[in-house]
């Protein structure tokens, strides 16, 4: 049986697939990529089975600085309408929400570091999140949030930001947090923060760098949960194909 053709959108060099790449190789799937920072082209919809939309420091509303955001949002909507499996992470989750007509805006607080989320009632019933403990410590790095799109199912929240995950139908999943971030990937985030100073600015839900490094052991657990989630998402997609 041929593997899945997985295309991903990458907005920054350091926000790559992370542990998802290990799952792709282990399951015999293939990947292609649009790197917006390198002006790569969009794929043809018929040439992909999945679309994974990664994170980034820009906001959905920054299309004056990054005009490709408008085309990216339109492509995401087309992929959803075409019945593709679509998963978004951090900015990717916000882009999915926006593509489905929901508002994206600065959240009540920034969340940076290893922080807990909890499932909603629907999240506890969700097959996709069945392997995720409740509550669960995840890696966060975001300042924006989103309203739930019409027809979406709210799956998880945190004390700081209510909308941490939602599903839309059987094939669309939006995650505000980073289950894919490896220990190296988290170090890359910390290195890049030298250009932005978000940690130095502080906040109630912003951990200092030494605390984030002390929590690196969490990456192994979150990566295992991501692997299980991807297997469940693939199974859900095959049932509705």
N, C-alpha and C positions, 0 to 999 in steps of 0.2 A: 504493500500500500504506500503510495507516494507521501512524502512529508508535506507539511504545511508551507506555503509561501508567505513568509512574514515580512512585511515592510514596516520600518519604523521611521518616525520623524525625530530628528535630533537637532536641538536648538543651540546647544553649547558643546564644545569639545569634551568637557569633563562629565557631562550628563549623558552617559552612554547606556547600553542595555544592562550593564552590571551582571548580576547573577542570572538574568534571563538568557544571556548568551550560553551559559552552561546547559540550561534546559534545552535550548534549541539544538545544540550539538548532541546531547544525550538522546533526544527523541528523533533525530534524523531529519529535522526541519531545515529550511534555508532562510537566509535573511537578505534583504536589500535595504537601502537607506537613502533618505533625503536629508542631507545636512544643510540646513538653511544658512548656516554661517559660511558655507562653501558654494552657495547658489546651485545646489544639485536640483535636477528636475523632479517633478512629481511622477509617480509610476502611472501606468494604465490600470484602471480599476480591475479589469479582467485578468491582470497578471498577478494579483495578490489575493490571499485568503484572509489574512489578518492585517490590521493596522495597529501599531503600538505608538502612542504619542508620548514622548518623554518630557522631562521638566525643562525649566529655563528661568533665567532671572527676569526676563521681560514680563509684562502683563498683557492679557488679552486685549486691553484697551490701548496698547502702545503701537497701533498700526500706523501712526504717523511716522514713527521711527523705524518700524519694521513692516513695510507694506506687504510683505509676503504673508503676514498673519491673516489677512483677509482671504487670500487664496487657500491658505491652510484650513481655515474654518470651513470654507465651502467644500473642500475635498473631504474633510471629516464627515460633514453632513451627507455627502454623496455616498461615502463608504457605509454609513449607517443605513441609509435608504436602500442600498444595494444588498443589504443582508450580510455584510462582512462582520467578522468578529473585530471589535474595536475596544482597546483598553487604553486609558489615559492615566498618567502618573504626574501628580503635582500640577504644573502648568498644563500638562496634557489633560488632566481631569477638568480643569477650568475651561480649556478649549472645547471639550466635549459638551460641557454644560452650555457654553455660549452657542455652539453649533445647534443645540437643541432649543435655543430661544430663551435661556435663562440669563439672569444678570450676573456679572462677575465684577468684583469690587474689592477695595482694601478691607481686610477683615478686622475684627475688634482687637486682635493682638497678633503679633508675629509668634510663630512656633518654630524654634530652632533647637534641635537636639533629640535625645532619646526620651520620648514622652508617651504617656498612655492614651490609648483610645478605647472606647467601649462600643459594643454592638448595640444597635437598636433591636426592638422586638423582631422586625423583619430581618435584620442581620443575623440574629440567632437562628432564624428559620432558613437562612440562605444556604443552599448547597455550595455555592462558590466559596463562602467564608467558613465552611465547616471545619477546616483544619486550623483556623486562627483562634488562639485562646481569647478569652474574654474576662477581664480587660487584657490588653496586649500592648507592650512597649514597642513603638515603631520609630523610625528616623524621620524627623520633620525638618523642612526648611522652606517656609513660605510665609508670605504676608497677606496674600489675597485669599478670598473665599468666593463662594457662589451660592445662588439660590438653587433649589432643586428644580429641574425642568419638569414641565407637565408630563405626567406618565412615568416619571422616574420613581424608583423605590429607594428610600433612605436606608442605608445599611449600617453606618457607624458615625460616631461623633466623639468630640473631646470636650473637656471643661472649657477650653478657650474658644474653639471653633466648632460649631454644631455639625456642619456638613463635611464629613471626612471621607465618605464613600457613598456611591449610589450605583444601582443597576438600572438598565433601561432595556426591557425585553430580555431575551436569553443570551444575547451576544455582545452587549455593551456594558463595560464596567469602568467606573471612574474612581481612582484612589488619590486622595490628596497627599498621602504619605508615601515613603520610599521603601517598599519591601525589597526592591532590587539592589539597594545600595550595599556593596561589599565594604569590608574594612578599608580597602584601598580607595574605594569610591568616596567614603566619608572623609578620608584624609584629603582627597582632591577638593571636596567642598570646603574644607577648612583652609586649604591653600588659596582657593579662589576668593575667599572672604577677605583676604588682604586688600583686594581691590574695592570692596564694597563697605566693609566695616559694620555689617549688621550685628555681629556678636558684640563688638565693642559698644554699640549703641544700647545694648541691654534690653531688658524687658522681663515681665513676670514669667513668661514661658520661653525664655531664651537662656540656654545653658552656656557657660564659659567653655573654652576649648578644652581645658583639662578635664572637665566633667564629661564632655562628649567623648574624648579619648578613653576615659575610664569605662565608658559604656559600650566600647567596641565589641565586646563579647555578644551583644545583642544581634549583631549582623548575621551571625551563623544561624540563629533561630529565625530571623525575619526572611533570610534567603530560603530556608527550608519551607516556610509558609508560602513564599512566592512560587516555588516549584509546585507545591500541591495545588495552589490556586490556578496556575496555568494548566495543569492536567485537568482540573475540573472545568475550566473554561473551554478547553479543547473538546472535552466530552459533551458539554452542553451544545457546542456548535455542531458537532457531528450528529446529534439527535435531531436538530432542527434543520439540517441541510436538505 
